[in-house]
Amino acid sequence: MKIRQIFKFFIASILCLFLRIGTIHAFPTSLPKGLEIDLKDPTYHDGVISTNFGGVIKGKELYLQAQDIRYVFKTEDGRQVNRIEGEGKLLFQYKNRTYVGDRVEFDLLKAKITVINGCTQTGNWFVGGKKIYIHPDGSSTIIDGYMTSSENEQDEWSLKGKKVFLDGNKTIKAKNVSLFLSKIPVFWIPSFSTDIQGVARSPVSVRLRHKGTNKLIVGLQYRQLLFENVKARLLLDVSVQRGIAGGFDVNYKDPLSTRSFNWFNYYAHDLQVVEKTKKNRYRSFGKYTDSFFDGKISCKATYDKLSDPEVPSDYLMKGIKYGRVTPTQLTFSNRHEHWIARLNAKVRINDFQAVKQELPMFDFNVKPYQLGSTNWIINNNFSAGYLDYLYARETSHVHNFHSSRIQLSQQLYRNYTLGHLNITPKVGYNAISYSNSPQSESRLLAAANFGIEVNTRLIKNYSSVTHSVVPYVSYEHVTKPTVTHNKHYIFDLQDGYGRLNTVRFGARNYLTATDRENFEKMLMLDLYGRAFYSSNTIGSTVPRVYLDGKWKATSWSTYSFQSAWDTQHNILDHLNIRGDVTVTDDIAFGLEYRHRSPYAWRKVDVENFILDSVISEHRLRHSQVSDKRDTFLTNVFFRLSPTVILEFKTRNGWNRFHCPKYLEYEVDLTTVIGGALRVTFSYQHRRPDDRFDIQFRIGGSSGHKTTKTEITRIGHANYNN
């Protein structure tokens, strides 16, 4: 019977049942304590107990089951011999690890164990060889060994080396390793090491990339476990047109703490670029996290240095939504029971970026607490630092600015109940001191704010649905600041203050299923308007009427929308409609449509209307703040078979000012060939060019298990990636 089949058979059946135990005459009485011998029809001769009919030997951290068993307990040439031998339908356990093979020899006195033509499973790996020497601590040295994740008798892929070291339950190490596909050697590497608990895959993967009009780029990745919990990856890209590029990536994660470290470096001598200053292109990224003083103080440091902003897209190919450059900063934070403190230093190291440097910035936020015996709650926030705003070098007609900045803000609020009404008044202020201004003078900006919110709840129960209505009205007033916006520097949204006088009024509606089976099904609608008073820039008292909603139709589908009608211009101001549906275990999709009118502004906080109340509509309309556009987004997932996955993403945009319409899409096809070779094909059609990417990776779980895991990550109605 083949080794893997034996292994599966014995593990699945929890060992075979033994019949009766024979009686041994003249059996020695000096056997080692704690050793149990249970044999069928045994014989005893000259210090050797044996059987050819099956049996079991048990001991501390020891279990042997085989067809033929010999237990030798005698003296030879004046030396004590205490040895166990077993073969035929062999199952051997030692130090919580199970082995199968042709034969096992166990010298109990020397604690020396040898498994002939053996195999064991550790983590996601199957490891075996001609001889397995098991050491007393449970580690192993394997001669003519192999490593694979293939569960079949015939390996679809394997790594083979003259010596393989199995370090307990931590790592696998080998030198002079060859990669085999089936029985064909395809690659050689000088050494290999990996974390046992990691994904069982080949340390080598190949990638083919093509970007725009560039020639084909062949990429090679080599993964290695340098030390315990330290993983490394080498990258090499070769292109006839671009030249040679490469780098390395090091990752460290301490399993016993929050300490982690990531260091990525990539360099390319680009033959295609005409400018001499851009021929040497690179990216160096680092991230470090840690905590001190029993976790009370956490630390996070990041940096990201690039030769130019196009490096990630030219070499490190991402999807149609590739990420931004990481800020370079160092942050210390302390979370106390009653307060949170944060010290952050941020600098610019890439001159193509516009960055607000913090040199440094300190924030201190006190947990809201009750004032004395009253029911009033107070919020306290304090920040102080030196800010230096640097524009990107490509930005024209702008000037950098800097200033120290100290801010103190406090707010009081409490809740009153008057019959069925909930009444929450609030009052507060913000004070900001600047050491510098456009007029080269220090400034003190101060503005008070106060408001009140009144709401009630009306509930009606039906047979299977509960309907709740929450009518509400809230008033907010911000006084005219002591300094107008053109006489102090604006570093970010927190510096934007202006006079505001607004009322929000509306009603929230909730429909909730009452039975437990459908409890998650819920519909929420919020219909409201905003009225503005004493504003010179907002022309209508109620310029927009809003309707927002969310419907969790089933446990596997969710729909949402946000909309507003512009009453002043009699047009649709904005509309967001999104649906996320998991149809079956094999099909899931997300669709979204976005519309913006010329009078919809790009704002970080859409609920902040200081910008609207300070700057005229005409000026905003003819600036880049105007967000006129239409966009349609799709994200579709298909599992065509147990080993084939197809993902399709699109981004279609039109109706922008002075910009042509565009259609971008990405197709990702992943398949597993022969249960071992994982092939991922990606094609991207983008506005500047077309790209494709093919990656070959060997190992990992079988195709069915891998694709099952990937469909699970979608979740029910949460396909938002």
Buried (B, 14 or more C-beta within 10 A) or exposed (E): EEBBEBBBBBEEEEEEEBEEBEEEEEEEEEBEEEBEBBBBBBEBEEBBBBBBBBBBBBBEEBBBBBBBBBBBBEEEEEEEBBBBBBBEBBBBBBBEBBBBBBBBBBBBEEEBBBBBBBBBBBBBBBBBBBBBBBBEEBBBBBBBBBBBBBBBEEBBBBBBBBBBBBBBBBBBBBBEBBBBBEEEEBBEBEEBBBBBBBBBBBBBBBBBBBBEEBEBBBBBBBBBBEEEBBBBBBBBBBBEEBBEBBBBBBBBBEEEEBBBBBBBBBBBEBEBBEEEEBBEBBBBBBBBBBBEEEEEBBBBBBBBBBBBBBBBBBBBBEBBEEEEBEBBBBBBBBEEEEEEBBBBBBBBBBEBBBBBBBEBBBBBBBEEEEEEEEEBBBBBBBBBBBBBBBBBEEEEEEEEBBBBBBBBBBBBBBEEEEEEEBBBBBBBBBBBBBEBBEEEEEBEBBBBBBBBBBBBBEEEEEEEBBBBBBBBBBBBBBBEBBBEBEBBBEBEEEBBBBBBBBBBBBBBBBBBBEEEEBEBBBBBBBBBBBBBEEBEBBEEBBBBBBBBBBBBBBBBBBBBBBBBBBBBBEEBBBBBBBBBBBEEEBBBBBBBBBBBBBBBBBBEEEEEBBBBBBBEBEEBBEEEBBBBBBBBBBBBBBBEEBBBBBBBBBBBBEBBEEEEEBEBBBBBBBBBEBBBBBBBBBBBBBEEEEBBBBBBBBBBBBBEEBBBEBBEEBEBBBBEE
